[in-house]
Amino acid sequence: MTTKTKAMESTMARSDKTAREIFEDIRANPSRARFGFGEKLAVINVDPQKAYTRPDLFPASGYIANPKQMDYIRAMSDAARKKGLPVVWTHVAYMENAADAGVWGTRTDTPDSLQNIKYESERHQFDDRLKIDQSTDAVYTKRMPSAFFETPLTSFLTWHKVDTVVITGGSTSGCVRATAVDALSHGYRTIVPIECVADKHESYHFANLTDLQLKYADVVEVAEVMEWIRNYGGDQ
């Protein structure tokens, strides 16, 4: 006697709402407990370099979500630094022949392609609106999406006894998301301030913020992070 298996139908939810509307619904009615802040945080600024932050110079690769993004990143990084909290900056660049881009550099080959961001080029430079203290901040050139991949970031955070990371930069759907997933995988409480991340299209941006909020991070307003930093160490 044989048993017929009933065909399974898709259970994926469908909606006529935009990605932004879905995200706003999730934020208004969170279904998961927050990770929250731990004892000590580090600010990880992922690729706030001109290739991505200056669409006036590089329209094919640059993007803006919140016009004050660089101001917020600078203010938060300055505040953390003054409290003795670690600040990390990453940017991407590749060898002249792009051999270190690996398979990631094989999809396109135009002047605006990822693998054609070369060391010391204008696209490699950090946004001029930012303040980086080379005497205290950690600065890494990375080659893949996550700030953790083949950089000294993990050992740096371990040395500083960090248990919470605040991730800024771009893109939300790319390197920010990859860094957040790796941060959680390494055991860090992960915070993403919404005003401090950006993407090329709001659908990618808000869809990934929704996913981060549900699974990998607390997506909060930057004011909440600033308040935590102000109170760090018992100061009011």
C-alpha positions in Angstrom: 0.0 0.0 0.0 1.4 3.4 -1.0 0.8 6.7 0.7 0.4 9.7 -1.4 2.1 12.9 -0.1 0.0 16.0 -0.4 1.7 18.8 -2.3 2.8 21.5 0.0 1.9 25.1 -0.9 4.0 28.2 -0.2 3.5 29.6 3.3 5.3 32.9 2.5 3.3 35.9 3.7 2.4 38.4 1.0 1.7 42.1 1.4 0.9 45.1 -0.7 2.8 47.3 1.7 6.2 48.8 0.8 9.4 47.7 2.5 9.3 51.0 4.5 5.8 50.4 5.7 6.6 46.8 6.8 9.6 48.0 8.7 7.6 50.8 10.4 5.0 48.2 11.4 7.7 45.9 12.9 9.3 48.8 14.8 5.9 49.9 16.2 5.0 46.4 17.3 8.3 44.5 18.0 7.8 40.8 18.3 11.2 40.0 19.7 12.9 41.0 23.0 15.7 43.4 22.5 19.4 42.4 22.9 20.0 45.7 24.6 23.3 47.3 25.5 25.9 45.4 27.5 28.7 46.7 29.7 31.0 48.3 27.0 30.4 49.2 23.4 32.5 49.9 20.3 31.5 51.9 17.3 32.2 50.2 14.0 31.9 52.6 11.0 31.6 50.4 7.9 33.0 52.0 4.7 32.0 55.6 5.1 34.3 56.4 2.1 33.8 58.7 -0.8 32.9 55.9 -3.2 29.7 55.5 -1.3 29.0 58.7 0.6 29.5 61.2 -2.3 27.0 60.6 -5.1 27.8 64.0 -6.3 31.3 62.7 -7.2 30.5 59.1 -7.8 26.8 58.8 -8.9 27.1 55.2 -10.0 28.1 53.9 -6.5 27.2 56.7 -4.0 24.0 56.9 -2.0 22.3 59.0 0.7 19.5 57.9 3.0 19.6 60.5 5.8 21.4 63.7 4.7 22.9 64.1 8.2 24.3 60.5 8.2 28.0 61.7 8.3 27.2 64.3 11.0 25.6 61.6 13.2 28.5 59.2 12.6 31.0 61.9 13.5 29.2 63.0 16.6 28.7 59.5 17.9 32.3 58.5 17.2 33.6 61.7 18.9 31.4 61.0 21.9 32.6 57.4 22.2 36.2 58.4 21.8 35.9 61.0 24.6 34.6 58.3 26.9 37.5 55.9 26.0 35.3 53.6 24.0 36.8 52.0 20.9 36.1 53.5 17.5 36.7 51.5 14.3 36.7 52.6 10.7 36.8 50.3 7.7 37.0 51.0 4.0 37.5 48.9 0.9 40.3 49.0 -1.7 42.1 46.5 -3.9 45.4 45.8 -5.6 46.0 47.4 -9.0 45.2 44.0 -10.7 42.2 43.4 -8.3 43.5 39.9 -7.6 42.5 40.4 -3.9 38.9 41.0 -4.8 38.5 37.3 -5.7 35.3 36.1 -7.2 33.5 39.2 -5.9 35.4 41.2 -8.5 34.3 39.1 -11.5 30.7 40.3 -12.1 31.5 43.6 -13.7 34.5 45.5 -14.8 33.7 49.2 -15.2 35.5 52.3 -13.7 32.8 52.2 -11.0 33.1 48.5 -10.2 33.9 47.5 -6.7 37.3 45.9 -7.6 38.4 49.2 -9.2 38.5 51.0 -5.9 42.3 51.3 -5.6 44.5 52.0 -2.7 44.9 55.7 -2.0 42.4 56.6 -4.7 39.7 59.3 -4.0 37.1 56.5 -3.8 39.1 54.8 -1.1 39.3 58.0 1.1 37.0 58.5 4.0 34.4 61.2 3.8 35.8 64.6 4.6 33.0 65.3 7.1 34.3 62.7 9.4 37.0 63.0 12.1 39.3 60.0 12.5 41.9 60.0 15.3 44.8 57.9 14.0 46.3 57.8 17.5 43.4 55.9 19.1 41.0 54.7 16.4 41.4 51.4 14.6 41.4 51.8 10.8 41.2 48.7 8.5 41.1 48.2 4.8 38.8 45.3 4.1 38.2 43.3 0.9 34.9 41.5 1.6 31.5 42.5 3.0 32.0 41.9 6.7 34.2 44.1 8.8 35.2 40.9 10.6 36.5 39.0 7.6 40.3 38.8 7.5 40.7 42.0 9.7 42.1 42.3 13.3 38.6 43.4 14.5 37.8 40.4 16.7 41.1 40.6 18.6 40.8 44.4 18.9 37.3 44.1 20.5 38.5 41.3 22.7 41.4 43.3 24.0 39.0 46.2 24.8 36.6 43.8 26.6 33.7 44.9 24.3 30.4 43.1 24.5 28.3 45.5 22.3 28.9 46.9 18.8 27.2 49.8 17.2 27.3 49.5 13.4 27.1 52.4 11.0 27.8 53.0 7.4 26.7 51.3 4.2 25.3 49.6 2.5 22.5 48.5 4.8 21.8 45.4 2.5 25.5 44.7 2.0 28.4 45.4 4.3 26.3 46.6 7.3 24.2 43.5 7.2 27.2 41.2 6.8 29.0 42.9 9.7 25.9 42.7 11.9 25.4 39.0 11.2 29.1 38.3 11.9 28.9 40.4 15.1 26.0 38.3 16.4 27.8 35.2 15.4 30.8 36.3 17.4 28.6 36.8 20.5 28.2 40.6 20.4 25.0 42.5 21.2 24.5 44.4 18.0 23.0 47.9 17.6 22.2 49.6 14.3 21.2 53.3 14.5 18.8 53.9 11.7 20.0 57.4 10.8 23.5 56.1 10.4 23.1 53.5 7.7 22.2 53.9 4.0 21.6 52.1 0.7 21.0 52.9 -2.9 17.3 52.0 -2.9 14.8 52.4 0.0 13.4 48.9 -0.7 16.8 47.3 0.0 17.4 49.6 2.9 14.1 49.0 4.8 13.8 45.3 3.9 17.2 44.7 5.4 16.5 46.9 8.5 13.4 44.7 9.0 15.5 41.5 8.8 18.1 43.0 11.1 15.5 44.0 13.6 13.8 40.6 13.6 17.0 38.5 13.8 20.4 40.0 14.2 20.3 43.5 15.8 18.4 46.2 17.7 17.6 48.9 15.2 17.3 52.1 17.2 17.4 55.9 16.9 20.9 57.4 17.1 19.7 59.5 20.1 19.4 56.3 22.1 23.0 55.4 21.4 24.2 58.9 22.2 22.4 58.8 25.5 24.0 55.5 26.5 27.4 56.9 25.6 26.8 60.0 27.7 25.9 57.9 30.7 28.8 55.5 30.3 31.0 55.5 33.3 28.4 57.0 35.6 28.5 60.5 34.1 25.1 62.2 33.5 
